[in-house]
Amino acid sequence: MLRFATKEDLPAILDIYNDAIINTTAVYTYEAQTLENRLRWFEAKANNNEPIWVYESANKTIGFATYGSFRDWPAYQYTIEHSIYVAKAYRGNGIAQALLSELIKDTKDKGYKTIVAGIDATNDNSIHLHRKFNFTYSGTITDVGYKFNKWLDLAFYQLDLTK
C-alpha cells in the first residue's frame, strides 16, 4: 500500500536510509542519521509542502520516496530532484516502481516541468528503473564523490513531464 508518511514511519525510514548510507553508494555521505535528524527532515519536508510517500506491506514500512527543490534559486522552481529508497530485503519487487509512478503523477499534477535523478553511475538497477519511466541520460560528473576507498561518478537523468 502506498500512502503519505507519518511521524510513526520515521524509525523504519531511518533504518532504510541508514542501510543505504552504510552499505551502498546510493547516498554520498558517511554518517548514519539519528531519529532526531529524520524528524527535522520530516518537519522541513512538511513545511516546504514536499510529500513523503511510504510503501507499506503487512503493516511494515519497506520503502519511501520524496522530492525537493533541485536548486534554491527562483528560476529552478519548476524542477525537482527526487529520492527513492527500498529496504534491502524487498528490492526487486516493484516497490521503487510504484513509488516512482506515484511521485511522477504528483509532480505532473502540481505543474512541475522536470524531475532530476542523481544516480551513482554503478547503480544499474536504479538506472534501469529510470529508463523504464523514460528518464533520459543528461550526463555524468566523474570522481565527484569518495566512499568505500574509491572515487564515485554521479550520473544525471531527467524526465520532461510535459511530453
C-alpha positions as CSV (number, residue, x, y, z in Angstrom):
1,M,0.0,0.0,0.0
2,L,1.2,3.5,-0.9
3,R,0.4,6.3,1.5
4,F,1.8,9.6,2.8
5,A,4.4,9.1,5.6
6,T,3.6,10.0,9.2
7,K,6.0,10.5,12.1
8,E,5.3,6.9,13.1
9,D,7.1,5.8,9.9
10,L,10.3,7.6,10.9
11,P,12.1,4.7,12.6
12,A,11.5,2.5,9.5
13,I,12.6,5.3,7.2
14,L,15.7,5.8,9.3
15,D,16.6,2.1,9.1
16,I,16.1,2.1,5.3
17,Y,18.1,5.3,4.8
18,N,20.9,4.3,7.2
19,D,21.3,1.0,5.4
20,A,21.8,2.9,2.2
21,I,24.4,5.2,3.8
22,I,26.4,2.4,5.5
23,N,26.2,-0.3,2.8
24,T,25.7,1.4,-0.6
25,T,26.8,4.3,-2.8
26,A,23.2,5.4,-3.2
27,V,23.9,8.2,-0.7
28,Y,27.2,10.0,-0.8
29,T,27.6,10.5,2.9
30,Y,29.3,8.6,5.6
31,E,27.5,9.1,8.9
32,A,24.3,7.3,9.8
33,Q,21.4,9.6,10.7
34,T,19.6,9.7,14.0
35,L,15.9,9.7,14.7
36,E,16.2,13.4,15.6
37,N,17.8,14.1,12.1
38,R,15.0,12.3,10.4
39,L,12.4,14.2,12.5
40,R,13.9,17.6,11.4
41,W,14.0,16.3,7.8
42,F,10.3,15.2,8.1
43,E,9.3,18.6,9.5
44,A,11.3,20.5,6.9
45,K,9.6,18.5,4.1
46,A,6.1,19.3,5.6
47,N,7.0,23.0,5.9
48,N,8.0,23.1,2.2
49,N,5.0,21.1,1.1
50,E,7.3,18.3,-0.2
51,P,5.5,15.0,0.1
52,I,7.0,11.8,1.5
53,W,5.4,8.5,0.5
54,V,5.9,5.2,2.1
55,Y,5.2,1.8,0.7
56,E,3.7,-0.4,3.4
57,S,3.3,-4.2,3.4
58,A,1.9,-6.3,6.3
59,N,1.9,-3.1,8.4
60,K,5.6,-2.6,7.8
61,T,7.2,0.4,6.1
62,I,9.5,-1.1,3.5
63,G,10.2,1.8,1.1
64,F,9.9,5.6,0.8
65,A,10.1,8.4,-1.8
66,T,10.2,12.1,-1.7
67,Y,11.3,15.1,-3.7
68,G,12.5,18.6,-3.2
69,S,13.8,21.6,-4.9
70,F,16.6,20.9,-7.4
71,R,18.3,24.2,-6.6
72,D,17.0,27.0,-4.3
73,W,17.0,29.8,-6.9
74,P,13.7,31.0,-8.3
75,A,14.4,30.0,-11.9
76,Y,14.5,26.4,-10.9
77,Q,11.1,26.4,-9.3
78,Y,9.6,24.0,-11.9
79,T,12.4,21.4,-11.5
80,I,12.6,18.9,-8.6
81,E,15.1,16.2,-7.6
82,H,13.7,13.0,-6.1
83,S,14.9,10.2,-3.9
84,I,13.6,6.6,-3.6
85,Y,14.8,4.0,-1.1
86,V,13.6,0.4,-0.5
87,A,14.6,-1.9,2.3
88,K,17.2,-4.3,1.1
89,A,15.1,-7.5,1.7
90,Y,12.3,-6.1,-0.5
91,R,14.3,-4.7,-3.5
92,G,13.4,-6.1,-6.9
93,N,9.7,-6.5,-6.1
94,G,8.3,-3.4,-7.9
95,I,8.2,-1.2,-4.8
96,A,10.5,1.5,-6.3
97,Q,8.5,1.4,-9.5
98,A,5.2,2.0,-7.6
99,L,6.8,4.9,-5.6
100,L,8.2,6.5,-8.7
101,S,4.9,6.2,-10.5
102,E,3.1,8.0,-7.7
103,L,5.8,10.6,-7.5
104,I,5.6,11.3,-11.2
105,K,1.8,11.6,-11.1
106,D,2.1,14.1,-8.2
107,T,4.7,16.3,-9.8
108,K,2.7,16.4,-13.0
109,D,-0.5,17.4,-11.1
110,K,1.4,20.2,-9.4
111,G,2.7,21.6,-12.6
112,Y,6.4,20.8,-12.4
113,K,8.3,20.5,-15.7
114,T,11.3,18.4,-14.9
115,I,12.3,15.7,-12.5
116,V,16.1,15.2,-12.0
117,A,17.6,12.0,-10.7
118,G,21.2,11.9,-9.5
119,I,22.2,8.2,-9.5
120,D,25.6,6.6,-8.7
121,A,26.8,5.6,-12.1
122,T,27.3,2.0,-11.0
123,N,23.7,1.6,-9.7
124,D,22.4,-0.3,-12.7
125,N,19.1,-1.2,-11.1
126,S,18.2,2.5,-10.5
127,I,19.3,3.5,-13.9
128,H,17.2,0.7,-15.5
129,L,14.2,1.8,-13.4
130,H,14.5,5.4,-14.5
131,R,15.0,4.5,-18.2
132,K,11.8,2.4,-17.9
133,F,10.0,5.6,-17.0
134,N,11.5,7.5,-19.9
135,F,14.1,9.4,-18.0
136,T,16.9,10.4,-20.4
137,Y,20.6,10.5,-19.6
138,S,21.8,14.0,-19.1
139,G,25.5,13.5,-18.2
140,T,27.9,12.2,-15.6
141,I,30.1,14.1,-13.2
142,T,33.2,11.9,-12.7
143,D,35.1,11.4,-9.5
144,V,32.6,13.7,-7.7
145,G,32.3,11.6,-4.5
146,Y,34.6,9.4,-2.4
147,K,33.3,6.5,-0.5
148,F,34.4,3.0,0.4
149,N,38.0,3.9,-0.6
150,K,37.1,4.7,-4.2
151,W,36.0,7.7,-6.4
152,L,32.4,7.7,-7.5
153,D,30.7,9.1,-10.6
154,L,27.3,10.7,-10.4
155,A,25.0,10.2,-13.4
156,F,22.1,12.5,-14.0
157,Y,18.9,11.5,-15.6
158,Q,15.9,13.7,-16.2
159,L,12.2,13.4,-17.1
160,D,10.4,16.1,-19.0
161,L,6.9,16.0,-17.5
162,T,5.3,17.9,-20.4
163,K,6.0,15.2,-23.0
